[in-house]
Amino acid sequence: MPSKTFLLTHTFKDISKLGEGESYYSDIEIRYNIPWSIQVFKNESFLGLLLNCEKEELLEKKKWSLQVKFTMKLVAVSGKFFQRTVKNEFQNPEGHGMDKFISWENMLRDYVNNDSIVIEINADIVSSSGFFKHKYSPCSQSYSGKSFVLKHNFKNRRFVEAERCFSDIEEHYNVPWRLRIQKYKKGFLGIHLLCEKETCDGRSWSIQCDYELQLISSKGKCYSRHSTFNFEKPGGNYQEVEFINWKVMEEEYMDSDSICVEAHVKICKTQELPCNILSTHRKFVLSHTVRNISSINGGNVYFTDIETRFNVPWKLSFVRQSGFIELYLRCEKKQCLSRTWSIEAEFTLKLVSPHGRSLSLRKIYSFEKSIGNGYSKVMRWDEMKDKYVVDNSIIIEAHVKILNMTGIESETTIKKTSGFTIPVGDMEYSMEKWMEMAFDH
């Protein structure tokens, strides 16, 4: 089955009060209609860490199982982190992970801030039984020469400028794809093919495609454009914005306020690269479940709590405005009179439904003051409620890669390291220190 990835994060407070054999639990979070939680506990001078599957056993005793590979990550506000990866099978309400994840002493020394620790779990459901009914595409080690077609009728297209609309995700050759249309400035319709393949375990990938985008009228008239693009991250080729004039589209291709869009795709070349463990890019994630969606009125701004990463405070904002959703990543670092600073970041903002549906939008922006950046008109509010809200809740995420920081290093103790630590006995070493020891003859 195509893998299903999800993210859980939680800040555990009052960590110094956690006694031997005692546990703290995160709130239960729903991912792919399955309830999960994070558990931390003190065990013989170590921090224990578990991913708990909270799915109740069925009355009819129907058997189910989930094979899950997950990375448990302890994150410091400085950006330093310690992680370990395990793979386990869940068959009933139970937890898996490590009884001795990191020594209690090292955790207190390197990862505690304001008596709190931050835990992230990046999980990948690699196989299952008793879940997830799918139509499978042929699977092959090499997808070169494989072809497929995406087709979607975009309805009720009374667009305002900058509005965008997305098709549902379809999986072809175990890769998720979708179509996007958008009304751009100067009165043009943009049509984009999007690849929604996630990056797992830091591995790089690329999928080179030849594809033809087609706009088809009910009478069979077709307007098309051909493109070649190398997909290397979730998203598409956003440089091609002027597919067809908006008025021409309305007059010649719209029928009953709908348009038909197709993408004819040929996969020319694929490549999977191992994780670059020496990468100096600084990465972090923010994740928050917005509850009581129905209580958010027009014009209201919903802010998550501030979380510090690489000694910089960040938060997310979620806005209902003029019938649309707005979603922003906010840098809350204060301006300094004696020094200018900037943080250039590549970030992906995500809407995630508890039943697994997700939407990603990627951007590069240079933060130079306390400000938010992201997207207005992500989608219409009513569409979000229909497609993404479950039990009056939705998940918002930001996956951030810091490309460059200036005017900040001198204020902190950050060194430009990989961020990885490697366990050796009861000690943990940075990747750079481990390499130094390994090759010091």
N, C-alpha and C positions, 0 to 999 in steps of 0.2 A: 504494500500500500504506500502511497505517497506519504512522506512524513508529515506530522502535524506538530508545529512548534508553538510554545507559549512561554510567557515570562511571568514570574512572580517576584515581587519585591516587598520587603517589610522592614521597618525600623523598630527594633526591640529596645525598649527603654528600661531604666532601672536594672541594668545588667549586673551591677555589683550586688544586688539583693538576691540574685538567683542562687539558691542553696544547692548543696550536693544532692543529686537525684531529682531535683525539681525541674520543671519545664515551663517555658513560655510558648504560646501559640499565636500565630498570626490569625487574622480573620479568614474565614473560608472564602475562597474565590472560585468562580465557575469558569472553566475553560473547556470548550468542546462539550458542553453540557455535563461535565464531570466536576465535582467539587474537590478542591485541593487546599491544603494549608501547609505552612512551614512550622516546624517545631525545633526549638533550641533547648538544650539542657546541659547541666554541669555533670561531668562524669569523670571521677578520679583525676582531677586537675586538668581536664580537657573540656573543650566545648564540643558537644555533640550536635549534629544537625541532620534533620530528616525532612524529606518530602512526604507528606501524608496524602493518600488518596482516601477521600471521605465518602466514596460511593457506598450506599447501603446495599446489603445483599438482598437479592430479589426473593419475594415470597415463593415464586415458583421454582426456586433453586436453579435458575438458568445460569450456566457457567459463563464467566467472562474473564478476560485477562488483558493486560496492557504491558507491552515491553517498552520501557521508558529509559532513554539515555538522558542524563541530566548533569549539568555543571552547577555545583554549589559554590557560591562566591561570597566572600567576606570583603566588604569595601570600606576603606578609610576615607575621611573627608579630603585627605591630601591627594587621593587618586590611587594610592597603593592598594593592591588587592591580593588576596590569597584564594586559590580555587582548586577544587578537585572534581573529577568527573567519574561517575559511576553509571552502571546499567543494571536495572532490576526489573523483575516481573511483579506487577501488582495483580492479585487475584481476589482480594477482599479488602475491606477497610483496614488499611495498615500503612505503616511508614517505612521508608527505606532511605538510606544515606550512609552516614558514618558516625559511629559512637565516639570516635576520637578524631574529630575534624582538624582541630588546631589546639595547641596547648593553651591553657587558660592564661598563663603568664604572658605569652606572646600576643594573645588577643588583647589583653589589657594594655600592654605596652604600645602596640602599633595600630590598633583599630577602634578603640573606644573614644568617643567624643561626647561630652556632656552626658556621660553614663549611658550611652546608647551605641548600638551597633547596627549596621545596615547589611542585610542578607539579600542576595539576588539568586534566583534559580532560573536558569535557562534550560527548558525541557524540550525533548523531542520524542513524541510517541512514534516509535519506529515500526511497531506492528501491534495488532490487536485481534481479539476474537470476541464476538458478541456485541460489537459496536460498528458504527460507520459503514453504512451501505454505500458502495461506490460503483460507478461504471469505470472500469479500468482501461487505460490505453496500453498498447503493447509496450513492454519494457525491454530495453537493450542497453548494453554498456556504451554503445556509441549511437547517438541520435542523428548523426550526419545523414542528410538526404531524406529525412522524415518530413512529412508535410501534414498540415491540418488547416482547418477553416474555423474562424470565429464569426458568429453572426448574431446581431442584436438589433431589436427594434427599440429605439429611444422614443419614448412617448411623452406627451404633454410638454413639448419643448418651447414653452414661452420663456425663453432665456432672457436674463439681464446680463449686462457686460460682466465678464470674469466668472460667470457661473459655469460649473462643470458637472458632468454626469457620468456615471460609471456603469458598465455592465457587470453581471455577476462573474465570479472567477470560474474558469473552466480549466481542467487539468488535461494536458496533452503530453504524453511521454514523461509523466510524473513531474511536469513543470507547470505551475499555475500561471494562467494568462488572463487578461481582460482587455476591454476596449474603453477608451475615454473620449468624450467629446467636450469641447469648451468653446464659449463665445469670447473671442479676443477683441481687442481694440481695433478700430478702423473697420469693424463690421465683417469679420471673417469667422468661419467655422474651422476649428482645429479638430483633427481626429488623430488619436494616438493608440498604438499598440503597446501595452504594458506587460512586462514580465514581473511577476510577484514572487519569484524565488527568493527565499530567505538565505542569509549567510549564517551557516552553522559552525560553531567551534572556531570562528575566525578564518575559515577557509575562503579562498577566493575562487570565483567561477566566471566563466564567460560563455555566452551562447550567441554565435553569429548567425543572423537570419537575413534572408531575402524575403520581402513581403510586399504585397499589394493591398492598399486600402481602397475600398470601393464604397461609393454612395449610390444606392440603387433605388429608382423610383418604382411605384406600383405598376407603371407601364413598361418596365424593363429597361429604361434608360439608365446608363451607368457612367459615372464619373470616377476615375481612378488615378492613383499615384503610386509609383513604385519606389521602394526605399531599401537600403541595406544598412543594418545597424548591428553593433556588437553590444549586447546586453551584458553588463558586468555588475549590476546592482539592481535592486528593485526599482522599477520605473521604466521610462522609455525615452525616446528621442523627442525632447520638448523644443528643439530648435525649429522644427517644421510646424509652424503655427497657422499658416495661411493655406488651408486645404482648398477651400472654395469660398467665394463671396457669400455672405449670409443671405442677402436678398435673392441671389440666384438659387441657393439651396431651398429657400421657402417657395419660390415660384415654380421650380422645376422638379424638386425631389421630395417635398413634404406632402404627405397624404394623411388626412384626418389628424393633423397635428402630430404626426410621427414621421421618423426617418429610419430607413433600413441601412445599416452599416455592416460591411463584411471585411475581414482580414484574411487573405490567403497567404499562408506562411510556409516557408521552407527553411528548415534548420540546416545550415551549411557546415557548422563546426561547433563543437563543444569542448570545454576544457575545465577541469577541476584541479585546483592547486592547493597544496597543504597549507596549514596555518603558518604565517610568518611570525614566529614567536619573538623575533627581535624587532618587530615593528615598534617605532617610537610614538605612534599616534596614541593620543589619550582618548579613551572611550568611556562612556557611561550611559546608563539608561535611567529614565524616570517612568514610573508606572503608577496609575491611580484609578480606582474605581469611583466614578461619579454616581452617586445614589440619589434617589428621589428626583429623577429627571423632570417629572411632571411639575415640580415646584419651581423650576427655573423659568422666570417670566422674560418676555422680550426686553432686551436692553440690559439684563442682568449679566454680571461677569462672575464666573466661578473660578476661584484660585485654589490650587493645591498648596499644601504646606511647602515652605522653602526647604530644599535639600542641598547640602554642600558637597560639591564634587571638585577635586583639584583646587580646594580652598576657595572656590567661587560659588556663591549662592545661586540656585536655579529654582524655577517652579514652572508649572504649566497653567495656562488660562484657557477656559472653555466658555464661549460666549454665544448667547442666543440673540441674534440681531437681524431685524427686518425679514424674519422668516427663514434665516439661514443659520448654520453653525459656523463659528469662527474658532480656530484652534491655534494657539501660540506657545512657543517656548520663550520664557522670560529669563534674562540674566539680571539678577538683582544686586550686582556689584555696584557700590557707590563710586561716584566720580571722585578723583583725587586732585586737589588744587596744585600739588607739586609735581604730578606725574600723569601723563596720558597713558592709556592702556587700550588694548584691543584684543578680542578673542575671535578668530576666524573659525567658524564651525560648519561642518556638514551634518545636517540632522534630518531624520525621518520622523514625521509626526504620524501617529497611527490612531485610528478608531478601531476598537476591537469589541466584538459582541461576545458575550459569554457562551454563545453556541458555536463560535469559531469563525464567523465571518469577519473579515478585516479590510481596512482601507488604508493605504499608505501614501504619503505625500512627502517628497524630498526637497531639500533646499540647502543652499550655501549662503551664509550671511556673516558679516563681521560686526560683532557687538562692540560698541565703543562707549556705551553708557548704559544705565539701568533702563532697559527697554525690552519689549517683546517683539518677536518676529515669527511669522508663520503664514497662515492662509485665512482669508475671509472667504465666505461663500464655499466652504468645503462641500456642503450639500444642503439641500432644503431640510428644515427641521422635521417636517412630517415624514419625509423619506427616511431620515435617520431613525425616527421612532418605529417605523414599520420594519426596517431591515436590521437594525443594530441593537435596539433596546430590549432587554430581557429582564423581567421583574423590576422594572423601573430603574435599571442600572445600565451603564456603559463604561468601558475601560478606555482610558486615553494613555498613550505612551509617547515618549520621545527617545529615540536612539541617536546618540550624539557622538560624533568624532571631531575632536578639536584638531584643526589643521595647523594653527599657528597662534601663539600667545606672545604679546609684547607688552612691556611695562608692568608685568605681574611677577615674574620669577624672582626679582629682587625683594619682593615683599613677603615671599614665602620660602619655605625650605624645600620646595619641589626640585627634584633633579629630573632631567629628561631621560627617564628610563622606560623600559617596556611595561612596567607595572606588575609583571608576573613575579611570583615567588615560588621557589621550588622546595618541597619538603625533603630534608636529609636528616633522618633520625627524628629527634625532637626539635630540630632547628629548622628555620625557613630562611632561604637566601634569595636575594633578587636574582633575576636572570643574568644580569651583568656580572654580579659577584660570583655566581655559580660558574659562568664561563671563564672568569678570571682564575678561579681555583682549579677548574678542570684542565686548563692549558698552561698552568704555571709549573714549569719544570725546573 
